[in-house]
Amino acid sequence: LLALSSRQHKGTLEFNREFTKLADTVYRQFSLALADCHFEREVCVVFEPSEFPALYLFKDNKVFQYSGSMQDLFTQEGFLDYLSSDNYLRQSKVLFDNADEKIKQIMGIGGSFSDQM
């Protein structure tokens, strides 16, 4: 799960705080990353978020972009609801159909991205 924020946008600190709490709760089930586009511009260029914060789920070799109300994610319960069962399918759109290929392209590597880790 990747969250992109930008410190210039309203609600960023609150979102980041809740996302960090989520990380403490689900660290055994999910890998979470948080990037501030003010500092991590390279990441934001790849995902081109239209608003902040933005949330991306990497699952089944796809990248899903959360398309629901961001206010729903400003609580730990909202994050957990999104990640529960197949809720992410109803609340997201597919951004990349082949995450492995996209990541390899971005990083300029060959082989399987998963094998590089």
C-alpha positions in Angstrom: 0.0 0.0 0.0 1.5 3.3 -1.1 0.2 6.7 0.1 1.3 9.9 -1.5 0.8 13.2 0.2 2.0 16.7 -0.2 2.6 18.9 2.8 1.1 21.9 1.0 -2.4 20.3 0.9 -5.1 20.5 3.5 -5.4 17.4 5.7 -2.0 16.0 5.0 -0.8 15.8 8.6 -4.0 14.2 9.7 -3.9 11.7 6.9 -0.2 10.9 7.5 -0.9 10.4 11.2 -3.7 7.9 10.5 -1.7 6.1 7.9 1.2 5.7 10.3 -1.2 4.2 12.9 -2.4 1.8 10.3 1.2 0.7 9.6 1.6 -0.1 13.3 -1.6 -2.2 13.2 -1.1 -4.2 9.9 2.6 -4.5 9.5 2.4 -8.3 9.6 -0.2 -8.4 6.8 0.7 -5.5 4.5 3.8 -3.5 3.5 3.0 0.2 3.7 4.9 3.2 2.3 4.3 6.9 2.7 5.9 9.5 0.4 5.6 13.3 0.5 5.6 14.5 -3.1 7.4 17.7 -1.9 10.5 15.5 -1.2 9.9 12.4 -3.3 9.1 13.9 -6.7 10.3 10.9 -8.6 7.6 8.7 -7.1 4.9 11.2 -7.9 5.9 11.6 -11.5 5.3 7.8 -11.9 1.8 7.8 -10.3 0.7 11.4 -11.4 -1.8 11.9 -8.6 -4.6 14.3 -9.4 -5.2 15.1 -5.8 -3.6 14.6 -2.4 -3.5 12.5 -0.5 -3.5 9.6 -2.9 -3.6 5.9 -2.2 -2.4 3.0 -4.3 -2.7 -0.7 -3.5 -0.4 -3.2 -5.1 -2.2 -6.6 -5.4 -2.4 -9.5 -7.8 0.3 -7.8 -10.0 -1.9 -4.8 -10.5 -1.9 -1.3 -9.0 -5.2 0.0 -7.8 -5.8 3.7 -7.2 -8.3 4.5 -4.5 -11.1 6.4 -6.0 -13.5 6.8 -3.0 -13.7 9.8 -0.7 -10.4 10.5 1.0 -12.3 11.6 4.1 -13.3 8.0 4.5 -9.6 7.1 4.9 -8.9 9.6 7.6 -9.6 7.0 10.3 -7.9 3.7 10.9 -11.3 2.0 10.5 -11.7 3.6 7.1 -8.3 2.1 6.0 -9.1 -1.3 7.4 -12.5 -1.3 5.7 -10.8 -0.5 2.4 -8.3 -3.4 2.9 -11.0 -5.9 4.1 -12.1 -8.6 1.8 -12.6 -7.3 -1.8 -13.7 -3.8 -0.8 -10.7 -2.4 -2.7 -12.3 -3.6 -6.0 -15.4 -1.4 -5.5 -13.4 1.6 -4.2 -10.6 1.6 -6.7 -9.7 1.7 -10.4 -6.9 -0.2 -12.0 -4.0 2.2 -12.7 -1.5 -0.4 -14.0 -2.5 -3.8 -15.2 1.0 -5.3 -14.9 2.7 -3.8 -11.9 5.8 -6.0 -12.3 6.4 -4.7 -15.8 5.7 -1.1 -14.9 8.1 -1.2 -12.0 10.8 -2.8 -14.1 10.4 -0.2 -16.7 10.6 2.6 -14.2 13.7 1.1 -12.5 15.3 0.0 -15.7 15.8 -3.6 -14.6 15.3 -6.9 -16.3 13.8 -10.1 -14.9 11.1 -10.3 -12.3 10.9 -7.3 -9.9 9.9 -9.7 -7.1 13.1 -11.6 -7.6 15.1 -8.4 -7.2 13.9 -7.9 -3.6 
